[in-house]
Every structure is written in structure tokens, then in C-alpha cells.
Amino acid sequence: MLQINFIRENRELTIEGLERKYFKGATEAVDTILGLDKQRRDTQSELDATLAQSNALAKQIGQLMKEGKKEDAEAAKAQTSTLKVRAKSLEESLKEVEEQLQATLVLLPNLPHESVPPGRTPEENVEVYLWGEKPTLPETAKPHWDLIEQYDIIDFKLGTKITGAGFPVYKGKGARIQRAMIQFFLDKAVEAGYMEVQPPILINAESGFGTGQLPDKEGQMYHATADDLYLIPTAEVPITNLYRDVIVNENELPIKNVGYTPCFRREAGSWGAHVRGLNRLHQFDKVEIVQVRKPEESYQALDEMAEHVKGLLQALELPFRIIRLCGGDMGFTSALTYDFEVWSGAQGRWLECSSVSNFETYQANRLKLRYKVDGKTQLLHTLNGSALALPRILAALLENNQTPEGIRIPKALVPYCGFELIK
């Protein structure tokens, strides 16, 4: 959530940033917020003055009674009663305007960092890094959904029977390579200084609000209505919420956490090869890295996180590229996002497998996540990244490494899965 002080002091900059994210009615929204803010401050000032006057009169009443000025004391009592009624009315008005201000503020997305390129669509994103050579596959090369069936490692029909479309059953070497990738990603993160945590996969509404999933993405999450809990769309949500309503000691920074969880997304399905097989699922596994940093360190941390993801993809021998997202293609809460895409050889297309983002103070403001500097509390910056999401990694791995003998396993994963070929 944007800070009201920033909006008040930077009206034009706020409007310009919202417009770069293609937020409709940016000027009207900002002016509405500033109007509510002025009303709130004016009401607070009047309430403070009323309470001060009431307290001053209350002190005078006793003294007037001691001096025998009964009529003056009674008049002061009557005035105090009037002031108390007025104060109650002002308190109600203040609560109402604060709720209106909060409800309007949460609808504003985060402002983009100055380095975010202009643009509205994925075609306007900017490629900033390219690694590896695309594999040369024979004309008979199969897409991963055919390879999965050939080697009997994932069963989509069973998943549909048990739950529904988008909930696959991994089995045999398919299950083992999933477990191998999870352990490999966790081990590499721990080596890089991240503390592993195993968070819940259900969250309450407060947690969803804290990281910006609510009220923006209700329709994308599975909601257990009986208990008003949500299945997580990513481990970012419960891990970041570990620090909700926390004032962090400076000597505890930086905070670096990693966690593996299944993830659940109710994304509306569509037809075609771009969502076939592992390309889009409702349940999938992901290892997530999260950092909490001082503001002056967060963009260095973002680069470090991007380097970490680069190292994972290079170890898996997968050609990939890094994309800096344009303003219109960025997430609601992000100030700057790098997307990582792996090359899917048989499909002949890039598949997004990771997003690494800096949210600056946007989430921290909602979470009330702060630290003390010279005795004053300040908001921290939060960052997160997929390291990595498994389905599209597995899709590219299967397609790029298919041979007449079977599917070759990258050397880095062999010690984890215990086999060199899927055959």
C-alpha cells in the first residue's frame, strides 16, 4: 500500500507512476485520496482541540467550586457536556473517513521503479539477458505432454478423476525428479544464506491483505469458506507474513528465507497448446526465496536474487532469458520485476519459470513491517522470487533432453534423483 505522506508530498509523481501502470482514473483516485486525507486531518485537529478544551474546563470546575462560584461551575459543566457530545460525533466522523481513506488507498497499485520500461503488453517487455544455446531437436521430437505419456511419469487423467483438470498425479521417476528438484533448489538456497522454513499452505484474510493478494486477487485463490481461509498462490504469502506487525532489530537484517510449498491458483483455463500439459496447472510445486532488507540495500538484493536464479538454471543446463517487465505487464504490488523464461525445445517457445520482484515499502506498509533507525521506526523493503517453480522447468527439461535412449537428466540432478535417464 502506498504511504499517504508520499502521495501528499508527491501528487504529480504518484499520478505519473500510476499511469505508467495503466491504472484507470489515476488523477481522480489521487485527488479523492488527498481530499479524504485533508478531511481526516481537519477532523483530527478539531477533535484534538475539542478534547483539549473539555479537559481544561474539567480542571476549572473543581477550582470554581472551591472558590464558591457555583453558577460558573455549573456553566462549565454544561459546556463540558456539550463538548463531549461534539467529541463523540467527531470520533465517529474520523473513524468513517479513515475507513474510506483506507478502502481507497488499497485499490492503488505500487508505483513502478524508474528503470521499468514503458509499455502495456508482454511484447513491450525488455530482454536484458540471454544464456545458453537452444537445442537442435529432430523433426520427430515430442512435446512434453507426449513424453509424459510415453514414459508414464505423470498422469493427468487420474488427477482429473481425483480432483479436476490441472491437478496432475506424478508417479515413478516423475515423482522422484519432482522431489529431486525441490531438494536441489532448497539446498542451493541454504548454501546462499537463506534460512529454510516450512510455512502453512492455508492463510487467513489478514495474511492475504498483507502481501497484496486481497482485495486484488480473490478470484485467483481457492477459498475455504467455512473457515474463511485461502489456499496459498505462492509461498511468498505465508513467509512474508511471518514478519507482519513486527519491528525488526537492525542486527537481524538482512532476513533471507526459503521455503517449499505446493501452490494453488484458480486461474481461468483456456484452450490451446500454450496451456497444455504442464504449461498451466491449478496445483504445482515451487521453492520460493524471500528477503526483507533496508531500503538502501533492496535493489542490490534484487540483483543478488536474480543471480541466484541464473545459477539454478545454468546448473540445469536450460537455455533461458531474463525479461524486465514493462509497467503495464507488472504485478499489482511490484515496483520492479524480472521474469525468467526457459526455452521449451519441442514447443519452440519461451516458458516463464520465475519472477523476481522488489516491492519496496508497498507490502511492508500493509504488514506494518518496520525497523528502528536512530530511535525512529521506518518501513523495510520486501522482495521475493521463484527459485524455482517446477512445472515449466520439468517441461523444458523433458523436451530439451529427449534422446533415442531416453530423457537425459542434468548432471546436477543425478545425485538427487539417483538415475541418469528416464527410459
Buried (B, 14 or more C-beta within 10 A) or exposed (E): BBBBEBBBEBBEEBBEBBEBBBBEEBEEBBEBBBBBBEBBBEBBEBBEEBBEBBEEBBEBBEEBBEEEBEEBBEBBBEBBEEBBEBBEEBBEBBEEBBEBBEEBBBEBBBBBBEEBBEBEEEEBBBEEEEEBEEBEBEEEBBBBBBBBBBBEBBBBEEBBEEEEEBBBBBEEBBBBBBEBBBBBBBEBBEEBEBEEBEBEBBBBBEBBBBBBBBEBBEEBBBBEEEEEBBBBBBBBBBBBBBBBEBEBEEEEBBBBBBBBBEBBBBEEEEEEEEBBBBBBBBBBBBBBBBBBBBBEBBBEBBEBBBEBBBEBBBBBBBBBBBBBBBBBBBBBBBBBBBBBBBBBBBBEEBBBBBBBBBBBBBBBBBBBBBBEEEEEEBBBBBBBBBBBBBBBBBBBBBBBBBEEEBBBBBEBBBEBBEBBBBE
